[in-house]
Structures are given as C-alpha cells and as structure tokens.
Amino acid sequence: MYLDVFDRNPYGTNCWLLAAEGSDEVIVVDPGFEPSAVRSLLDAAGKQPAAILLTHAHLDHAQTAGTFAGDLPVYVHPEDAPAFTDYTAWGGMSPVELDPVADLRMFVDGDVLKLAGLAIEVVHTPGHTPGSSCFRVDDETLVLSGDLVFAGTIGRSDFQNSDPAAMRESLIRFLTLPDDRRVLPGHGPETTVARERATNPYLREVG
C-alpha cells in the first residue's frame, strides 16, 4: 500500500496519507495546520486526495481540513461536528475557529468507508473528545489511533469536553485489537498493539 506521514508542524501532529497499492487517490487523515505542505507531498508522489478523515476535531488535527479539502468530503463523527460551527462552545480550548468545510459528512461506529481502494472501518473511541474515533484497515492490519493511544502513553482526557470514564472504556476496547496490528498514532512514532499491550503503563493499568 501507499503510506506516508507529514508531521512538520508546531504540535508534531501526524497527518497520515494512505491508499491501496496502485491507487492514484489517497485518504488524508488529520491534515492539521499545513495544507500546502501536505499537497506538495502528494504532488511529489503523483497522488490526488480523495477524502479527508478526522480522528477528532481538535485544532492541530482539523483546523485547515476545510481549506485542504476544497470540494472534497471531510468525514467526522457527529459528536465532533459542532466544532465546525462553534469551536469554543463545542469545547475547543482556543478562540481560533476551524476553517469552514464545504462538504462535511458523518460517520458512526461500525461504518465502513470505501475510499482510495481501501475499506476503512470506524471505531468510535470517545474520551479525548466526544467524537474521537480510530480507523481500522484490516486488509493492511493497521489502525489509526488518533489521540487515543501513542507509543508508550495515551491521549489526554482533561479537556473541557473530555470524559475520563469514556476514555477508559475506549482504551479497553483498543486492547481487544489483535496483537499484530500496526498502530499509526496522532502524534509520535508508529507502534503495534502487542508492544503497547506489553509496555504501555496506561494500558497495563486498564487491562
């Protein structure tokens, strides 16, 4: 498969780019702050974006999603969709608003999105935000974990609209994934379910 990441931004947020082998179209996950840089990366690879998926609606993952997308669809969970109409009221801890999105679409837990030659299963994992979600790509044995699980740690659950109890349940759900799954997090290096199950102290606590 085609897989790349752009993380050169102030928060070190990972913008993951993925597609089936041979596809000219790419799924863009969490474009963050640097739409022109991500476009340049795709141009260099001879790829075109097909859709934008958001693991959640925090600024560092979603601020320029609308600008990057143009007329392309942007997918987000309904619980995080209000961030695009009133970011502060939704619970964003910044007066800066998200860029408007022309074609905002919703996904829910269990949906399978067929894009760029891949079947992407949505796994709703609230806690970090109400609509935080992971994306499973079982044919490629990988999961995009957003800000749920990182290498050696987990996402915060102390924001205005976070829910620590929901976060715990989402972490328990993460632990049901097979050990061989590659984990592509919202920040930091790639890891695996097996490695996090064995070494991540936060997962060992809930597990």
Residue pairs with C-beta under 8 A, 6 or more apart in sequence:
1 18
1 19
1 20
1 21
1 118
1 140
2 17
2 18
2 19
2 20
2 21
2 23
2 26
2 45
2 47
3 16
3 17
3 18
4 16
4 17
4 18
4 41
4 45
5 14
5 15
5 16
5 17
5 184
6 14
6 15
6 17
6 32
6 34
6 37
6 38
6 41
7 13
7 14
7 15
7 187
8 34
8 37
9 32
9 33
9 34
9 60
10 33
10 60
11 32
11 33
11 60
11 187
12 187
12 188
13 30
13 32
13 33
13 60
13 61
13 186
13 187
14 30
14 184
14 185
14 186
14 187
14 188
15 28
15 29
15 30
15 31
15 32
15 34
15 38
16 28
16 29
16 30
16 144
16 184
17 26
17 27
17 28
17 29
17 38
17 41
17 42
17 47
18 26
18 27
18 29
18 116
18 118
18 137
18 140
19 25
19 26
19 27
19 47
19 50
19 116
19 117
19 118
20 116
20 117
20 118
21 117
22 117
23 116
23 117
24 46
24 47
24 48
25 47
25 48
25 49
25 50
25 115
25 116
25 117
26 42
26 45
26 47
26 48
26 49
26 50
26 116
27 49
27 50
27 51
27 52
27 53
27 115
27 116
27 118
27 120
28 38
28 42
28 49
28 51
28 52
28 53
28 68
29 52
29 53
29 54
29 55
29 135
29 144
30 53
30 54
30 55
30 61
30 62
30 65
30 146
30 186
31 38
31 52
31 62
31 64
31 65
31 68
31 69
32 60
32 61
32 62
32 63
32 64
33 59
33 60
33 63
33 64
34 64
35 64
35 67
35 68
38 68
39 49
39 68
42 48
42 49
49 68
49 69
49 72
50 72
50 115
50 116
51 72
51 73
51 74
51 75
51 113
51 115
51 116
52 65
52 68
52 69
52 72
52 73
52 74
52 75
53 75
53 113
53 120
53 135
54 61
54 62
54 65
54 74
54 75
54 76
54 80
55 61
55 132
55 133
55 134
55 135
55 144
55 145
55 146
55 147
55 186
56 62
56 76
56 77
56 80
56 128
56 129
56 131
56 132
56 133
56 146
56 147
57 76
57 80
57 81
57 83
57 84
57 87
57 90
57 92
57 98
57 129
57 131
58 92
58 129
58 147
59 87
59 92
59 94
59 96
59 98
61 146
61 147
61 186
62 76
62 83
62 98
63 96
63 98
63 99
64 99
65 74
65 98
65 99
65 101
66 74
66 84
66 98
66 99
66 100
66 101
66 102
67 99
69 101
69 102
69 103
70 102
71 102
71 103
72 103
73 103
73 104
73 105
74 101
74 103
74 104
74 105
75 105
75 106
75 107
75 113
76 83
76 84
76 104
76 105
76 106
76 107
76 131
77 106
77 107
77 108
77 122
77 124
77 130
77 131
77 132
77 133
78 106
78 108
78 131
79 126
79 129
79 130
79 131
80 90
80 129
80 130
80 131
80 132
81 104
81 106
81 131
82 89
82 90
83 90
83 91
83 92
83 98
84 98
84 100
84 101
84 104
86 97
87 94
87 96
87 97
87 98
88 94
88 95
90 161
91 129
91 130
91 159
91 160
91 161
91 162
92 98
92 160
93 159
93 160
107 113
107 122
107 133
108 122
108 124
109 122
109 123
109 124
109 133
110 121
110 122
111 121
111 122
112 119
112 120
112 121
112 122
113 119
113 120
113 122
114 120
118 137
118 139
118 140
119 137
119 138
119 139
120 135
120 136
120 137
121 135
121 136
121 137
121 138
122 133
122 134
122 135
123 133
123 134
123 135
123 136
123 143
123 173
124 131
124 132
124 133
125 132
125 133
125 134
125 146
125 148
125 170
125 173
125 174
126 132
126 163
126 166
126 167
126 170
127 148
127 155
127 157
127 162
127 163
127 164
127 165
127 166
127 167
127 168
127 169
127 170
127 171
128 146
128 147
128 148
128 155
128 156
128 157
128 159
128 162
128 167
129 159
129 161
129 162
130 161
130 163
132 146
132 147
132 148
132 155
132 170
133 146
134 143
134 144
134 145
134 146
134 148
134 174
135 143
135 144
136 142
136 143
136 177
136 181
137 143
137 144
140 182
141 178
141 180
141 181
141 182
142 181
142 182
142 183
142 184
143 177
143 181
143 182
143 183
143 184
143 193
144 184
144 185
145 174
145 183
145 184
145 185
145 186
146 155
146 185
146 186
147 155
147 156
147 185
147 186
147 187
148 154
148 155
148 167
148 170
148 171
148 174
149 155
149 171
149 174
149 183
149 185
149 191
149 196
149 200
149 203
150 185
150 186
150 187
150 188
150 191
151 183
151 185
151 188
151 189
151 190
151 191
151 195
151 196
152 191
152 196
152 199
152 200
153 200
153 202
154 167
154 171
154 200
154 202
154 203
155 167
155 186
156 162
157 163
157 164
157 166
157 167
158 164
168 206
171 202
171 203
171 206
172 206
172 207
174 193
174 203
175 193
175 197
175 203
175 206
175 207
177 193
178 193
179 192
179 193
179 194
179 197
180 192
180 193
180 194
181 192
181 193
182 190
182 191
182 192
183 190
183 191
183 192
183 193
183 196
184 190
185 191
196 203
197 203
197 204
197 207
